[in-house]
C-alpha cells in the first residue's frame, strides 16, 4: 500500500499562479487562426480574437501569457506591428515556415487578448537583431502615461492610457537563435539593455527576465548570475521533452509502451534541472530573490504528416497530460525558486492546450490537466511525502503536490504515471483527521486523444473510487491518471 503523509502545519512557500503560465509565438497557427482571426471573420470574435478560445482559457484561469516568442522575438521589430493594419510592414518569418507575417497582430492586439483573458502580459524584447533604443522605446510606448513621442504615438493609435506590463524578457535563447552569443557577451548585453527597461508607472515595477540556460548548460547560469545577477528579477530555463532525439523525435500518436515510458522518464529530468540550476543560483542569491522562469517546456514530437514542418503542429494524447501533470507537480514543489513557467505553446503548436481547425475548436488532454491544477494557484505548498515499496520500472509509483487554500481546504494532485497497473494509496494528515473529500480524475489509454469529430473522448470526470474511514482516505488510482482531491 502506498501512503501519502501530509503535514498541514508545515508550509513550504506560495505557489504563484504564474507557474501555470502559457506561451504564444508567431509560429504556425498559434496566433493566426488560433487566437486571432480578424474583425471581419465569420468565426465569432471580439476585436478579432476568437470567443471560444478566450472562454476556454478563462475557464482554466490562465494567469500570464508570453509573446511574441521564442525565436521570433529576436527578429521582431515592434513598430512594424502598430498603426493602421493596411500600412503595417510585411516580413518573412524565417524561423518558422518561411511564410509571410503581415503584422496584423501586434502590441495593441496582444494587450487586447490579455484584457479579454484577464491575464498578465509577459512581453519578450529583441536583443538578437534589435537595439537598445528600440527596446527602450517599446517599454515607453506600452507603459508611459506622460507626454513623450512614444506615448503620443500610442494615443494616436487608439489607446489613451498605458498598459501594465508586469513581466519583460530581455532577449530569448541568445545562446542560439537569439544571436549565438557566449554567456559573457550576453551577460554584458543584458546589463546594458535592461538599463532602458524603465519603470514609467508610479508604484509599478517591471519584473526583468534574463535569458537563461537550455537544459544542462550550467555554465551559462553561473556566468549570468555572476556578471548580471544583481540586475535581474528572473532567469529563464528551457527544457523540451523529446522522446528519442532531435533527429528522430517520434510521433505524437501511435507510440508504444516503451516510447511512453521513455517520454515520462525524460520529462522527470525537469526536477534535476531545477535542482541543479537552483543550487548555482543559491550561491549568488541565497535569499532566492531571483526567480527561475521555466518559460518554455513541454513535449516536442515530429510534426503531423501533411502539415508544414515549420508549423510544429502535433496531436496531444494522455501521454502529454501525464507530462503536464508531472511537471506542474514539480514546479509546485520548487515554488521557493520557480516563479513562473510557460508551456509551449498555447494553440496549434507543440504541446497545446487547444487545437483549432477553421471554426472548430477542441480541448486537449493537456488542457484538462491544467484544469485539475488550477485550484493550486496562490495556495501555500504543504510538506508531503509518499511512502511506497512499489515500483513501476523507471517511473515513480505515484507523484504528488499538496497545497492549502485560504478557505482551509487541502488540494492534492496525485499522478499514477504507470501505463499498466492501478495503485492503491492511503492519504493521511498529521495531527488531524480527513473528515471529507471530493475528487475529479483525468484518465484513459496512453494513446487516447480528442479529434474534431470526437472532441470529448478525453476529459475530466468526477471520481468516486475512494473512501474515508477513521480519518484516512483510501483510493484506488487507475494507470495513466491524474486525480485532484479536495480534503476537508
C-alpha positions as CSV (number, residue, x, y, z in Angstrom):
1,X,0.0,0.0,0.0
2,X,1.3,3.5,-0.9
3,X,0.9,6.1,1.7
4,X,0.8,9.9,1.3
5,X,1.6,11.7,4.5
6,X,0.7,15.4,4.6
7,X,1.8,18.0,7.3
8,X,-0.8,20.7,7.2
9,X,1.1,22.9,9.6
10,X,4.4,22.9,7.6
11,X,4.2,25.4,4.7
12,X,6.9,25.5,2.1
13,X,6.1,28.6,0.2
14,X,3.5,30.3,-2.1
15,X,2.5,28.5,-5.3
16,X,2.4,31.5,-7.6
17,X,-0.4,31.4,-10.2
18,X,2.3,32.1,-12.8
19,X,3.5,28.5,-12.5
20,X,0.6,27.7,-14.8
21,X,1.5,30.2,-17.5
22,X,1.4,29.9,-21.2
23,X,3.4,30.9,-24.3
24,X,2.2,32.2,-27.7
25,X,4.6,32.7,-30.5
26,X,4.2,33.9,-34.1
27,X,4.7,30.3,-35.2
28,X,2.4,28.2,-37.4
29,X,-1.2,28.7,-36.5
30,X,-0.8,29.7,-32.9
31,X,-1.6,33.4,-33.4
32,X,-3.3,33.5,-36.8
33,X,-6.3,31.1,-36.8
34,X,-5.5,30.0,-33.3
35,X,-6.3,33.1,-31.2
36,X,-6.7,35.8,-33.8
37,X,-9.0,35.6,-36.9
38,X,-9.5,39.3,-37.6
39,X,-12.6,41.5,-37.1
40,X,-14.2,40.5,-40.4
41,X,-14.1,36.8,-39.8
42,X,-17.2,34.6,-39.7
43,X,-15.7,32.9,-36.7
44,X,-17.3,34.6,-33.6
45,X,-14.8,37.1,-32.3
46,X,-14.4,40.2,-30.2
47,X,-12.0,42.7,-31.8
48,X,-10.6,39.9,-34.0
49,X,-9.9,37.5,-31.1
50,X,-11.8,34.1,-31.0
51,X,-14.5,34.0,-28.4
52,X,-14.3,30.2,-28.0
53,X,-10.6,30.2,-27.3
54,X,-10.9,33.1,-24.8
55,X,-13.6,31.4,-22.9
56,X,-11.8,28.1,-22.7
57,X,-8.6,29.8,-21.4
58,X,-10.5,31.8,-18.9
59,X,-12.0,28.6,-17.6
60,X,-8.5,27.3,-16.6
61,X,-7.7,30.7,-15.1
62,X,-4.7,31.4,-17.4
63,X,-2.5,33.7,-15.3
64,X,0.1,35.0,-17.7
65,X,0.9,34.8,-21.4
66,X,4.3,35.2,-23.1
67,X,4.6,36.9,-26.5
68,X,5.8,37.3,-29.3
69,X,8.4,34.5,-29.0
70,X,10.5,32.5,-28.8
71,X,13.0,32.7,-31.7
72,X,10.6,35.1,-33.4
73,X,11.1,37.6,-30.6
74,X,14.7,38.3,-31.7
75,X,13.7,39.1,-35.2
76,X,10.6,41.1,-34.2
77,X,10.6,44.8,-34.6
78,X,7.6,46.1,-32.7
79,X,7.0,49.3,-34.7
80,X,6.1,47.1,-37.7
81,X,3.0,45.9,-35.7
82,X,1.4,49.2,-34.8
83,X,-0.8,51.7,-36.6
84,X,-3.3,51.1,-39.4
85,X,-3.2,47.5,-40.4
86,X,-3.2,48.2,-44.1
87,X,0.0,50.2,-43.6
88,X,1.9,47.7,-41.5
89,X,5.1,46.1,-42.9
90,X,5.1,42.6,-44.1
91,X,8.0,40.3,-43.4
92,X,9.1,36.7,-43.9
93,X,9.0,34.5,-40.8
94,X,12.4,33.0,-41.4
95,X,12.4,30.9,-38.3
96,X,9.0,29.2,-38.7
97,X,7.9,28.0,-42.2
98,X,9.1,30.9,-44.4
99,X,5.6,32.3,-44.5
100,X,4.6,36.0,-44.8
101,X,4.0,37.7,-41.5
102,X,1.6,40.7,-42.1
103,X,1.9,42.1,-38.6
104,X,-1.8,42.4,-38.2
105,X,-1.4,41.0,-34.7
106,X,0.9,43.4,-32.8
107,X,1.2,45.2,-29.5
108,X,-2.4,46.5,-29.3
109,X,-3.9,43.2,-30.3
110,X,-1.8,41.3,-27.8
111,X,-2.8,43.6,-25.0
112,X,-6.4,43.3,-26.0
113,X,-6.0,39.5,-25.9
114,X,-4.6,39.7,-22.4
115,X,-7.5,42.0,-21.4
116,X,-10.1,39.5,-22.6
117,X,-8.3,36.6,-20.9
118,X,-7.9,38.6,-17.7
119,X,-4.2,37.5,-17.6
120,X,-0.9,39.3,-17.2
121,X,1.2,40.1,-20.3
122,X,4.8,38.9,-20.5
123,X,6.5,40.7,-23.3
124,X,9.8,39.4,-24.8
125,X,12.1,42.0,-26.3
126,X,14.5,41.8,-29.2
127,X,18.2,41.6,-28.3
128,X,19.4,39.4,-31.2
129,X,18.6,41.8,-34.1
130,X,17.3,44.8,-32.2
131,X,18.7,47.9,-30.5
132,X,18.8,49.3,-27.0
133,X,16.8,52.3,-28.3
134,X,14.2,50.0,-29.9
135,X,13.6,48.1,-26.7
136,X,13.5,51.2,-24.5
137,X,11.0,52.9,-26.8
138,X,8.8,49.8,-26.8
139,X,8.6,49.9,-23.0
140,X,7.9,53.6,-23.1
141,X,5.2,53.1,-25.8
142,X,3.5,50.4,-23.8
143,X,3.6,51.9,-20.3
144,X,4.2,55.7,-20.1
145,X,1.2,57.9,-19.4
146,X,3.0,61.2,-19.6
147,X,4.0,63.4,-22.6
148,X,6.5,61.8,-24.9
149,X,6.8,60.9,-28.6
150,X,6.1,57.2,-27.8
151,X,3.1,57.9,-25.6
152,X,1.7,60.3,-28.1
153,X,2.1,57.7,-30.8
154,X,0.3,55.1,-28.7
155,X,-2.6,57.6,-28.2
156,X,-2.7,58.3,-31.9
157,X,-3.0,54.5,-32.5
158,X,-6.1,54.4,-30.3
159,X,-5.0,53.7,-26.7
160,X,-5.0,56.7,-24.4
161,X,-3.6,55.1,-21.2
162,X,-0.5,53.0,-20.9
163,X,-0.8,49.3,-20.2
164,X,0.6,47.4,-17.2
165,X,3.5,45.2,-18.3
166,X,4.4,43.1,-15.3
167,X,7.0,40.9,-17.0
168,X,9.6,41.8,-19.7
169,X,12.1,39.4,-21.1
170,X,15.4,40.8,-22.4
171,X,16.1,38.5,-25.3
172,X,15.4,34.8,-25.9
173,X,17.7,31.9,-26.4
174,X,20.6,34.2,-27.1
175,X,22.9,31.2,-26.9
176,X,21.2,30.0,-30.1
177,X,18.6,31.5,-32.4
178,X,18.8,34.8,-30.5
179,X,22.4,35.6,-31.7
180,X,24.7,32.6,-30.9
181,X,26.3,34.6,-28.1
182,X,28.7,33.5,-25.4
183,X,27.5,33.7,-21.8
184,X,29.9,36.5,-21.0
185,X,28.8,38.5,-24.0
186,X,25.1,38.1,-23.4
187,X,25.5,38.9,-19.6
188,X,27.1,42.3,-20.5
189,X,24.5,42.9,-23.2
190,X,21.8,42.1,-20.7
191,X,23.2,44.6,-18.2
192,X,23.1,47.3,-21.0
193,X,19.7,46.5,-22.4
194,X,17.9,46.2,-19.1
195,X,19.0,49.6,-18.1
196,X,16.5,51.1,-20.5
197,X,13.6,48.8,-19.4
198,X,12.4,51.7,-17.2
199,X,9.6,51.8,-14.7
200,X,7.3,54.6,-16.0
201,X,4.2,53.8,-14.0
202,X,4.2,55.0,-10.4
203,X,4.1,52.2,-7.9
204,X,4.7,49.5,-10.5
205,X,7.9,47.7,-11.2
206,X,8.6,45.6,-14.3
207,X,10.0,42.2,-13.5
208,X,13.0,41.8,-15.7
209,X,13.8,38.4,-17.0
210,X,17.3,37.5,-18.4
211,X,17.8,34.7,-21.0
212,X,18.9,31.6,-19.1
213,X,20.1,28.1,-20.0
214,X,19.0,25.5,-22.4
215,X,18.7,22.3,-20.3
216,X,22.0,21.3,-18.8
217,X,24.1,24.4,-19.7
218,X,25.1,25.1,-16.0
219,X,28.0,27.3,-17.1
220,X,25.5,29.8,-18.6
221,X,23.6,30.0,-15.4
222,X,26.8,30.5,-13.4
223,X,28.1,33.2,-15.7
224,X,24.8,35.1,-15.8
225,X,24.4,35.1,-12.1
226,X,28.0,36.2,-11.5
227,X,28.0,39.0,-14.0
228,X,24.4,40.2,-14.1
229,X,22.5,38.6,-11.2
230,X,22.0,41.9,-9.4
231,X,20.3,43.4,-12.4
232,X,17.7,40.7,-13.0
233,X,14.5,39.6,-11.3
234,X,14.3,36.3,-13.2
235,X,16.5,33.9,-15.2
236,X,14.9,31.6,-17.7
237,X,15.3,27.9,-18.3
238,X,14.2,26.0,-21.4
239,X,13.7,22.2,-21.5
240,X,11.7,20.2,-24.0
241,X,10.7,16.6,-23.6
242,X,11.8,14.8,-26.7
243,X,11.2,11.1,-26.6
244,X,14.2,9.9,-28.6
245,X,16.5,12.6,-30.0
246,X,16.2,15.7,-32.0
247,X,16.6,13.9,-35.4
248,X,14.1,11.2,-34.5
249,X,11.6,12.7,-32.1
250,X,8.8,10.2,-32.7
251,X,5.1,10.5,-33.3
252,X,2.6,12.2,-31.1
253,X,0.2,9.3,-31.6
254,X,0.6,5.5,-32.3
255,X,3.5,5.3,-29.9
256,X,4.5,2.2,-28.0
257,X,4.6,1.4,-24.3
258,X,8.4,1.8,-24.4
259,X,8.0,5.2,-26.1
260,X,5.6,6.2,-23.4
261,X,7.9,5.3,-20.6
262,X,10.9,6.9,-22.2
263,X,9.0,10.2,-22.7
264,X,8.0,10.3,-19.0
265,X,11.5,9.4,-17.9
266,X,12.8,12.3,-19.8
267,X,10.2,14.8,-18.6
268,X,11.0,13.8,-15.0
269,X,14.5,15.3,-15.6
270,X,12.9,18.6,-15.0
271,X,13.3,18.1,-11.3
272,X,17.0,17.5,-11.6
273,X,17.5,20.5,-13.9
274,X,15.6,22.9,-11.5
275,X,17.5,21.5,-8.5
276,X,20.9,21.9,-10.1
277,X,20.3,25.4,-11.6
278,X,18.8,26.5,-8.3
279,X,21.9,25.3,-6.5
280,X,24.0,27.6,-8.7
281,X,21.7,30.5,-8.2
282,X,21.8,29.9,-4.4
283,X,25.5,30.6,-4.4
284,X,24.9,34.1,-5.7
285,X,21.4,34.7,-4.4
286,X,20.8,32.7,-1.1
287,X,17.7,34.8,-0.4
288,X,16.1,33.5,-3.6
289,X,15.2,36.9,-4.8
290,X,15.8,36.0,-8.5
291,X,13.2,33.6,-9.8
292,X,13.8,30.7,-12.1
293,X,11.5,31.2,-15.1
294,X,10.8,28.0,-17.0
295,X,9.2,29.9,-19.9
296,X,9.5,27.1,-22.5
297,X,8.6,23.5,-21.6
298,X,6.6,20.6,-23.0
299,X,6.7,17.8,-25.5
300,X,8.2,18.1,-28.9
301,X,7.4,15.4,-31.5
302,X,7.6,15.0,-35.3
303,X,5.0,17.2,-36.9
304,X,1.7,15.7,-38.1
305,X,2.0,14.2,-41.6
306,X,0.9,16.6,-44.3
307,X,1.5,19.7,-42.3
308,X,4.1,22.4,-42.8
309,X,7.3,21.2,-41.0
310,X,7.9,24.8,-39.8
311,X,4.5,25.0,-38.1
312,X,5.3,22.4,-35.4
313,X,1.7,21.1,-35.3
314,X,1.2,17.9,-33.3
315,X,-1.7,16.0,-31.7
316,X,-2.0,15.6,-28.0
317,X,-2.7,12.4,-26.0
318,X,-3.0,11.2,-22.4
319,X,0.8,10.8,-22.6
320,X,1.0,14.7,-22.9
321,X,-1.4,15.1,-20.0
322,X,0.9,13.0,-17.9
323,X,3.9,15.1,-18.9
324,X,1.9,18.2,-17.9
325,X,0.8,16.8,-14.6
326,X,4.3,15.6,-13.6
327,X,5.9,19.0,-14.5
328,X,3.2,21.0,-12.7
329,X,3.7,19.0,-9.6
330,X,7.5,19.6,-9.9
331,X,7.0,23.3,-10.3
332,X,4.7,23.4,-7.2
333,X,7.3,21.6,-5.1
334,X,10.1,24.1,-6.2
335,X,7.9,27.2,-5.7
336,X,10.6,28.8,-3.5
337,X,12.8,29.3,-6.6
338,X,10.5,28.8,-9.6
339,X,8.4,32.0,-10.0
340,X,6.9,31.3,-13.4
341,X,6.5,28.5,-16.0
342,X,5.1,28.8,-19.6
343,X,4.1,25.7,-21.5
344,X,4.9,25.7,-25.3
345,X,2.5,26.6,-26.8
346,X,-1.0,27.9,-26.4
347,X,-2.8,26.8,-29.6
348,X,-1.9,24.5,-32.5
349,X,1.8,24.4,-31.8
350,X,3.8,21.7,-29.8
351,X,2.0,20.7,-26.5
352,X,-1.0,22.9,-27.0
353,X,-4.0,23.1,-24.6
354,X,-6.3,23.9,-27.6
355,X,-6.4,22.9,-31.2
356,X,-8.4,24.7,-33.9
357,X,-9.5,23.9,-37.4
358,X,-11.3,26.8,-39.1
359,X,-14.4,27.5,-36.9
360,X,-13.9,24.3,-34.8
361,X,-12.0,24.0,-31.6
362,X,-11.1,21.2,-29.3
363,X,-9.6,20.9,-25.8
364,X,-6.6,18.6,-25.5
365,X,-5.8,16.2,-22.6
366,X,-3.2,18.7,-21.5
367,X,-5.9,21.3,-21.2
368,X,-7.7,19.1,-18.7
369,X,-4.5,18.6,-16.7
370,X,-4.3,22.3,-16.3
371,X,-7.9,22.4,-15.3
372,X,-7.3,19.9,-12.4
373,X,-4.3,22.0,-11.2
374,X,-6.0,25.5,-11.3
375,X,-7.1,25.3,-7.6
376,X,-3.4,25.3,-6.5
377,X,-2.9,28.9,-7.7
378,X,-1.8,31.2,-4.9
379,X,-2.1,28.5,-2.3
380,X,0.5,27.6,0.3
381,X,2.6,24.5,-0.6
382,X,2.4,21.9,2.2
383,X,5.0,19.4,3.2
384,X,4.1,16.0,1.9
385,X,5.9,12.6,1.5
386,X,5.0,9.5,-0.4
387,X,6.0,6.2,1.2
388,X,5.9,3.3,-1.1
389,X,7.7,0.0,-1.7
390,X,6.2,-0.4,-5.2
391,X,8.0,0.4,-8.3
392,X,7.0,0.8,-12.0
393,X,10.3,0.2,-13.6
394,X,12.0,3.5,-14.0
395,X,8.8,5.5,-13.3
396,X,7.7,6.6,-9.8
397,X,4.8,4.6,-8.4
398,X,3.0,7.9,-7.7
399,X,3.8,11.6,-7.7
400,X,2.1,14.4,-5.8
401,X,1.9,18.0,-4.7
402,X,-0.3,19.4,-1.9
403,X,-1.4,22.9,-1.1
404,X,-3.6,24.8,1.4
405,X,-6.2,27.1,0.1
406,X,-7.3,30.3,2.0
407,X,-10.6,28.6,2.9
408,X,-8.7,25.8,4.7
409,X,-9.3,23.2,2.0
410,X,-6.3,20.9,1.2
411,X,-5.7,20.3,-2.5
412,X,-3.9,17.2,-3.6
413,X,-2.9,16.4,-7.2
414,X,-1.8,12.7,-7.5
415,X,-0.4,11.2,-10.6
416,X,-0.2,7.5,-11.4
417,X,2.1,7.6,-14.4
418,X,2.4,3.9,-14.9
419,X,0.9,2.5,-18.1
420,X,-0.3,-0.8,-16.7
421,X,-1.4,-1.0,-13.1
422,X,-3.8,0.7,-10.7
423,X,-2.3,1.9,-7.4
424,X,-3.9,2.0,-4.0
425,X,-3.0,4.9,-1.7
426,X,-3.8,6.0,1.8
427,X,-3.8,9.8,2.4
428,X,-3.5,10.9,6.0
429,X,-3.0,14.3,7.7
430,X,-0.5,14.7,10.6
431,X,-2.3,15.5,13.9
432,X,-5.7,15.7,12.3
433,X,-8.3,13.6,10.5
434,X,-9.6,13.7,7.0
435,X,-13.3,14.4,7.6
436,X,-14.5,14.5,4.0
437,X,-13.3,14.7,0.4
438,X,-14.3,15.2,-3.2
439,X,-12.3,14.3,-6.3
440,X,-12.1,14.6,-10.1
441,X,-9.9,12.5,-12.4
442,X,-8.4,12.5,-15.8
443,X,-7.5,9.1,-17.2
444,X,-7.5,6.9,-20.3
445,X,-5.4,4.8,-22.5
446,X,-2.0,6.3,-23.1
447,X,-2.8,7.0,-26.7
448,X,-6.3,8.4,-26.1
449,X,-6.8,11.8,-27.6
450,X,-9.5,14.2,-28.8
451,X,-10.3,14.9,-32.5
452,X,-12.6,17.4,-34.2
453,X,-15.0,14.6,-34.9
454,X,-14.8,13.2,-31.4
455,X,-13.8,16.2,-29.2
456,X,-14.9,14.7,-25.9
457,X,-13.0,11.3,-25.9
458,X,-10.7,12.6,-23.1
459,X,-12.0,14.9,-20.4
460,X,-12.0,15.1,-16.6
461,X,-14.8,13.5,-14.6
462,X,-16.0,13.0,-11.0
463,X,-14.1,10.3,-9.2
464,X,-15.7,8.1,-6.6
465,X,-13.3,5.1,-6.1
466,X,-12.3,6.2,-2.6
467,X,-13.5,6.1,0.9
468,X,-12.8,8.0,4.2
469,X,-12.6,5.9,7.3
470,X,-11.1,6.6,10.7
471,X,-9.7,9.9,9.4
472,X,-7.8,8.3,6.5
473,X,-8.7,8.5,2.8
474,X,-8.1,5.3,0.8
475,X,-8.3,5.4,-3.0
476,X,-7.5,3.2,-6.0
477,X,-5.9,5.2,-8.8
478,X,-6.1,3.8,-12.4
479,X,-3.0,3.8,-14.6
480,X,-2.2,6.8,-16.7
481,X,-4.2,9.1,-14.4
482,X,-4.2,12.5,-12.7
483,X,-6.6,12.9,-9.7
484,X,-7.4,16.1,-7.8
485,X,-8.6,15.6,-4.3
486,X,-10.1,18.3,-2.1
487,X,-9.8,17.3,1.5
488,X,-11.6,18.8,4.5
